[in-house]
Amino acid sequence: MMDQPYYVQFNVGDQEIGLDPNGHSKGMTGPLGYWHVDDIRTSLRELLDAGAEELQAITDVGGRLIASVKDADGNQIGLLQSR
């Protein structure tokens, strides 16, 4: 679906699978799932208020907003809001 230096996307049925080909330079050691949310700012704030640590601030990537956090157990969580 998309093949850019900053993002690769595959569509399988109704599922979108996006990959960051530069993830290792951002400290990623494996795949990061991104949860689709309606309001990324509210979702990010709720995770931070619950004790998560921000890994990536809200960033526009190809017309979509993404962010990521690490929860108290060390799990990385990605957020994605379509525009």
C-alpha positions in Angstrom: 0.0 0.0 0.0 2.8 2.4 0.9 6.6 2.1 0.6 8.4 5.2 1.9 11.7 5.6 3.6 9.8 6.5 6.9 6.9 4.0 6.7 5.8 0.8 5.0 2.2 -0.3 5.0 0.6 -3.6 3.9 -3.2 -4.1 3.8 -4.5 -7.5 4.4 -8.3 -7.5 4.1 -9.5 -4.8 6.5 -6.3 -4.8 8.5 -3.6 -2.2 8.0 -0.1 -3.3 9.0 2.4 -0.5 9.2 6.2 -0.8 9.8 8.8 1.8 10.6 11.9 0.8 8.7 14.0 3.0 10.9 12.7 1.7 14.3 16.1 0.6 15.5 17.4 4.2 15.3 14.6 5.1 17.7 15.4 2.4 20.2 12.9 -0.1 19.0 14.0 -3.7 19.4 11.0 -5.4 17.8 7.6 -4.7 16.3 5.4 -2.1 17.9 1.7 -2.4 17.6 -0.3 0.8 17.1 -3.8 1.0 18.5 -6.2 3.1 16.4 -7.8 5.8 18.6 -10.3 8.6 17.9 -8.4 11.3 19.9 -4.7 10.7 20.3 -4.1 13.6 22.7 -6.7 12.3 25.1 -5.5 8.7 24.9 -1.9 9.7 25.4 -2.8 11.9 28.4 -4.7 9.0 30.0 -1.8 6.6 29.5 0.7 9.1 31.0 -1.7 9.8 33.9 -1.8 6.1 34.6 2.0 6.0 34.9 3.3 5.4 31.4 6.5 7.0 30.1 6.3 8.8 26.8 8.7 7.3 24.2 7.6 9.3 21.2 5.6 12.5 21.3 2.7 13.0 18.9 4.1 13.1 15.4 2.5 13.5 12.0 3.6 10.6 9.7 2.1 10.7 6.3 -1.1 12.5 7.4 -1.6 10.3 10.5 -0.7 11.1 14.0 1.3 8.6 16.0 2.8 8.4 19.5 4.2 5.7 21.8 4.6 5.0 25.5 6.1 2.4 27.8 3.7 1.3 30.5 4.7 0.4 34.1 5.4 -3.2 33.1 7.8 -2.1 30.3 5.4 -2.8 27.5 5.6 -0.4 24.5 2.2 0.8 23.3 1.7 2.7 20.0 -1.2 5.1 19.3 -2.4 6.0 15.8 -5.1 8.5 14.8 -6.2 8.7 11.2 -7.1 12.1 9.9 
